[in-house]
């Protein structure tokens, strides 16, 4: 094939297959038929399996409770205090907000710490993120 461009082109076409080659056309048809015959599975079926549905509901419920606790003790607290005592000074409302936050924080932190000896090391590590 020294210098024979046509022979080199034919050899390359045979090795990699040219689009007009009938063997390449047959492979494309087989591939498209195989894709059509395979049923496409959606990932949505995973949401309706009982195991993952429990996890999803548990996660959503936990985030909902976390949002209630966070917004109730930090963001909405000054608004509620202002409605309860509209003539109070800013420092008074800030102090009340601090007291409310400390009560919530002390309860949230002390409960796992007090129960850690009863549950052992595995239980305390699971509740450390609570």
VMD Tcl script that draws the C-alpha trace (Angstrom):
set ca {
  {0.00 0.00 0.00}
  {2.90 2.31 -0.37}
  {1.36 5.45 -1.80}
  {-1.97 3.77 -2.70}
  {-4.50 6.13 -1.11}
  {-7.54 4.29 -2.43}
  {-6.42 0.97 -0.97}
  {-5.65 2.62 2.38}
  {-9.10 4.23 2.40}
  {-10.79 0.90 1.69}
  {-8.78 -0.81 4.45}
  {-9.64 1.88 6.98}
  {-13.30 1.69 5.95}
  {-13.28 -2.07 6.48}
  {-11.67 -1.76 9.90}
  {-13.73 1.07 11.38}
  {-16.72 0.76 9.07}
  {-17.98 3.57 6.93}
  {-21.52 4.90 7.37}
  {-22.52 3.60 3.96}
  {-21.22 0.09 4.67}
  {-24.15 -2.40 4.90}
  {-22.65 -4.02 8.02}
  {-22.67 -0.67 9.81}
  {-26.28 -0.11 8.74}
  {-27.27 -3.54 10.11}
  {-25.59 -2.79 13.44}
  {-27.45 0.52 13.71}
  {-30.78 -1.19 13.03}
  {-30.05 -3.91 15.59}
  {-29.06 -1.31 18.17}
  {-32.21 0.77 17.64}
  {-34.42 -2.35 17.83}
  {-32.70 -3.41 21.05}
  {-33.30 0.03 22.57}
  {-36.97 -0.08 21.61}
  {-37.43 -3.55 23.07}
  {-35.91 -2.56 26.41}
  {-38.52 -1.11 28.75}
  {-37.38 2.16 30.22}
  {-37.45 2.20 34.00}
  {-38.10 5.40 35.83}
  {-36.44 6.19 39.13}
  {-39.80 7.30 40.51}
  {-40.72 3.71 41.37}
  {-38.11 3.93 44.15}
  {-40.15 6.60 45.93}
  {-43.08 4.27 46.28}
  {-41.22 1.33 47.77}
  {-42.08 1.09 51.48}
  {-38.50 1.34 52.68}
  {-37.64 4.54 50.82}
  {-41.07 6.03 51.42}
  {-40.51 5.71 55.18}
  {-37.10 7.37 54.82}
  {-38.56 10.19 52.75}
  {-41.41 10.85 55.17}
  {-39.04 10.67 58.14}
  {-36.58 13.09 56.56}
  {-39.31 15.54 55.52}
  {-40.89 15.38 58.97}
  {-37.58 15.96 60.69}
  {-36.82 18.99 58.55}
  {-40.32 20.32 59.21}
  {-39.81 20.05 62.99}
  {-36.36 21.60 62.68}
  {-37.83 24.55 60.77}
  {-40.52 25.03 63.42}
  {-37.93 24.95 66.19}
  {-35.53 27.28 64.38}
  {-38.05 29.86 63.23}
  {-39.91 29.71 66.53}
  {-36.85 30.34 68.66}
  {-34.79 32.69 66.53}
  {-36.45 34.47 63.65}
  {-40.08 34.80 64.76}
  {-39.34 35.33 68.45}
  {-38.77 39.11 68.25}
  {-41.98 39.53 66.24}
  {-44.01 37.60 68.79}
  {-42.45 39.50 71.67}
  {-43.18 42.80 69.96}
  {-46.84 41.79 69.59}
  {-47.04 40.74 73.26}
  {-45.37 43.88 74.59}
  {-45.41 46.63 71.95}
  {-43.99 49.33 74.26}
  {-40.92 47.36 75.38}
  {-37.47 48.61 74.53}
  {-35.16 46.82 72.12}
  {-32.85 45.62 74.89}
  {-35.80 44.06 76.75}
  {-36.97 42.16 73.67}
  {-33.39 41.05 73.00}
  {-33.08 39.74 76.55}
  {-36.36 37.81 76.27}
  {-35.20 36.37 72.94}
  {-31.98 35.21 74.59}
  {-33.90 33.54 77.42}
  {-36.18 31.72 74.97}
  {-33.22 30.56 72.90}
  {-31.27 29.36 75.95}
  {-34.23 27.35 77.24}
  {-34.59 25.64 73.86}
  {-30.83 25.11 73.46}
  {-30.26 23.75 76.96}
  {-33.08 21.24 76.53}
  {-31.84 20.17 73.09}
  {-28.25 19.73 74.24}
  {-28.81 18.24 77.70}
  {-31.27 15.50 76.67}
  {-28.79 13.49 74.56}
  {-26.02 14.10 77.07}
  {-28.09 12.79 79.96}
  {-29.24 9.75 77.97}
  {-25.80 8.90 76.55}
  {-24.88 6.61 79.45}
  {-28.16 4.72 79.20}
  {-27.83 4.12 75.45}
  {-24.11 3.54 75.31}
  {-21.63 4.84 72.78}
  {-23.64 3.94 69.67}
  {-26.79 5.62 70.91}
  {-25.02 8.80 71.92}
  {-23.27 9.13 68.59}
  {-26.59 8.72 66.79}
  {-28.17 11.43 68.94}
  {-25.21 13.79 68.86}
  {-26.56 15.37 65.71}
  {-30.03 15.94 67.25}
}
mol new
graphics top color blue
foreach p $ca { graphics top sphere $p radius 0.5 }
foreach p [lrange $ca 0 end-1] q [lrange $ca 1 end] { graphics top cylinder $p $q radius 0.2 }
display resetview
